[in-house]
Amino acid sequence: MRRIALLCPIIFLLAASTVFGQISIGEKSKVSGKAFGDFYWIPQNHNSDLQGENGFWFRRIYLTFETKISDSFSSRLRFEMNSEGDFITNSKMVPDVKDAYLKWSSENHAVYAGISGSPTWGLVEDVWGYRSVEKSPLDLQRMGSSRDFGVAAKGELGTSWNYHVMVGNGNSNRNEINQGKKVLAALSYEITENIILEGYGDYNGLPNNRDVYTGQVFAAYQADNFNVGLLYAHQVQKNFQPGQDLDLDIASVFTSFGLSEKLKGFFRVDHMFDPNPRGEGIDYIPFSDQAESTFLLAGVDIALDPNVHLMPNIETVVYGEDPQGNTPKSDIIPRLTLMFQF
């Protein structure tokens, strides 16, 4: 494993420096990659220790190997690397396994075994389209996981319905540590060619009656030069504290729009109706865990090349009152984000 950890970044850098474009390995396999990071500056923050912080970091580097085994079977192995986003840890980037699955396909249906993408925000992230700038709302607030280890099925039901169901460990791409399992399901309906609705729910069975329930509704309009999405989600964490449940509610609206052939704009607003106890642990943009928050993101996307994008943007978090009646100082983080893929 130590050798793999050392070799993966080397392979990635050699491939990235050689050529942009997927690298074919024989007739049935390919290697691809993607990286995005920022130069950031924090002129103001609710945590005075972070004020004035600035620097460069990679928030994600992906290296993906995909192969077609037969007409019915294929597989994917993806490694992920990232800088630590806690403003404390000073360590080198170490890869871990993001995807590792065997896929069986038949017409409009597929079954996945291993570590694969969860149904939680797959469609939301597709419509948002700017994961390289920021995570989707539930992902950002640590209310779910993009991956799980288990068995999943997805496909089409007729011409308008799509489904994605999964049974997994409930511990992302890490090992199982309890006897419970997580059940996830998403069902979407294409009203027209441009308008889609989705309902999502999950149940995660955790020890000591600390089960977690999540529900989400999502609506989107997609066109060639304009996307807009609206989301509302509710999560209950049973016995978060002894005898007390934790309820979290979040609403989001986001849009992206073409300004010219190589220039787009994007804008997003998320509102957390409740303080998030995990807020201070959010990587790259810690939230106060004492007050409800409104997250705002705005920026432009400059296509330097189809596979290279420069995206100046600014993230702002505005807070309500904390239990003592005080309002935490707003967080302001201007960033210059670079994304490239091959």
Secondary structure, DSSP 8 states (H G I E B T S, - for coil): -HHHHHHHHHHHHHHHHH-SS-EEETTTEEEEEEEEEEEEE-SB-SSGGGTT-EEEEEEEEEEEEEEE-SSSEEEEEEEEE----SSS-------EEEEEEEEEEETTEEEEEEEEE-SSSHHHHHHH--TTT---HHHHTTSS-SEEEEEEEEEEETTTEEEEEEEE-SSTTS---SS--EEEEEEEEESSSSEEEEEEEEEE--GGG--EEEEEEEEEEEETTEEEEEEEEEEEEEEEETTEEEEEEEEEEEEEEEEETTEEEEEEEEEESS--TTGGG-SSS---SSS-EEEEEEEEEEEEETTEEEEEEEEEEEE---TTS-----EEEEEEEEEEE-
